[in-house]
Amino acid sequence: MTNSMMVIFPYRHNQTWVFDDERLGLVQEPFVSGVPEMIDILVQGIANVDEGFKLLFSASPFPGYQAELTWLREEYNGNWYLWREKSLEGWLCPALFKYFEQAPVKIYCQAEGLYS
């Protein structure tokens, strides 16, 4: 059984958002194909955000979530999600399956500063 709430700590590296999760063997795993633009919106107003931030996410809604991403389709072993409120689509690579057994219908996200 996986945790209901998960957390990663993305940061900027070579002008893109990446994250590490050593326990899962992920180092400088990049966000690509629309997801960096989503992150840029989520982190607006967070001080010193290039140093990193806390990203909470879950397949279930939780108090304070900022974005509800809805599954659209599978492509190249990854999955496309829609942030309907912002009319943005983003592709999450197969690293998604290190956190979920299957692509969730919805992913809820919240960004917080490292020092909040």
Phi and psi in degrees as a GROMACS rama.xvg file:
@    title "Ramachandran Plot"
@    xaxis  label "Phi"
@    yaxis  label "Psi"
@TYPE xy
-93.03  162.382  THR-2
-63.9265  149.395  ASN-3
-74.2232  -40.5964  SER-4
-109.804  136.006  MET-5
-126.596  160.061  MET-6
-142.792  138.368  VAL-7
-132.104  168.694  ILE-8
-127.002  78.3647  PHE-9
-64.6223  155.089  PRO-10
-153.279  164.539  TYR-11
-86.2294  135.646  ARG-12
-145.336  125.051  HIS-13
50.1132  44.4045  ASN-14
65.3458  23.7493  GLN-15
-139.29  161.318  THR-16
-82.5049  131.144  TRP-17
-136.492  168.854  VAL-18
-149.306  158.997  PHE-19
-116.108  143.234  ASP-20
-145.901  86.2407  ASP-21
-57.9582  -35.5932  GLU-22
-64.9578  -21.0504  ARG-23
-107.415  4.8199  LEU-24
76.1446  23.9986  GLY-25
-104.659  123.576  LEU-26
-131.951  124.815  VAL-27
49.5817  44.2926  GLN-28
-70.139  118.459  GLU-29
-85.1941  149.583  PRO-30
-92.0955  135.697  PHE-31
-138.225  176.674  VAL-32
47.9244  62.8887  SER-33
95.7811  -24.849  GLY-34
-70.1893  -37.7687  VAL-35
-57.964  -36.7095  PRO-36
-66.757  -37.1471  GLU-37
-63.4518  -44.7227  MET-38
-61.9312  -42.4725  ILE-39
-55.468  -37.912  ASP-40
-71.8043  -44.7284  ILE-41
-59.37  -34.3786  LEU-42
-94.6427  2.03853  VAL-43
-55.4677  131.148  GLN-44
90.9892  -4.63895  GLY-45
-88.354  122.671  ILE-46
-67.2671  143.974  ALA-47
52.3508  37.5863  ASN-48
-65.1503  -26.4181  VAL-49
-63.4733  -22.2779  ASP-50
-72.4567  -18.1557  GLU-51
129.992  169.888  GLY-52
-155.852  168.053  PHE-53
-96.2531  127.738  LYS-54
-116.849  110.385  LEU-55
-91.2418  139.782  LEU-56
-151.196  154.387  PHE-57
-160.246  157.747  SER-58
-83.4146  -4.34713  ALA-59
-120.629  145.909  SER-60
-62.5395  150.734  PRO-61
-143.917  157.357  PHE-62
-57.3386  129.488  PRO-63
89.0854  2.27279  GLY-64
-60.8913  147.131  TYR-65
-104.569  -26.9455  GLN-66
-138.204  138.304  ALA-67
-114.003  113.518  GLU-68
-100.976  131.989  LEU-69
-111.301  131.209  THR-70
-61.9409  135.241  TRP-71
-110.024  -54.552  LEU-72
-168.553  162.994  ARG-73
-95.1848  143.036  GLU-74
-156.338  131.955  GLU-75
51.5432  44.7546  TYR-76
66.6102  3.4068  ASN-77
-112.695  -172.525  GLY-78
-139.622  137.269  ASN-79
-89.8448  137.243  TRP-80
-127.032  149.156  TYR-81
-112.057  129.055  LEU-82
-98.312  89.1801  TRP-83
-55.5239  -43.7817  ARG-84
-57.0131  -32.6518  GLU-85
-106.918  0.764599  LYS-86
54.2484  44.273  SER-87
-120.375  141.114  LEU-88
-115.434  144.597  GLU-89
-144.96  148.844  GLY-90
-103.644  127.181  TRP-91
-103.991  125.138  LEU-92
-70.8263  175.105  CYS-93
-59.4265  -12.2501  PRO-94
-59.5362  -19.7387  ALA-95
-52.4992  -35.1166  LEU-96
-77.6855  -2.74038  PHE-97
-79.4444  -16.5548  LYS-98
-110.252  -26.9235  TYR-99
-132.76  140.946  PHE-100
-65.3664  -36.2808  GLU-101
-138.771  161.99  GLN-102
-62.831  120.292  ALA-103
-69.9644  151.896  PRO-104
-64.2353  -36.5897  VAL-105
-133.796  146.965  LYS-106
-128.926  128.372  ILE-107
-106.529  136.134  TYR-108
-133.001  150.193  CYS-109
-146.402  131.888  GLN-110
-104.328  136.62  ALA-111
-134.908  152.599  GLU-112
-67.1879  156.345  GLY-113
-65.9044  -27.3009  LEU-114
-111.255  18.1151  TYR-115
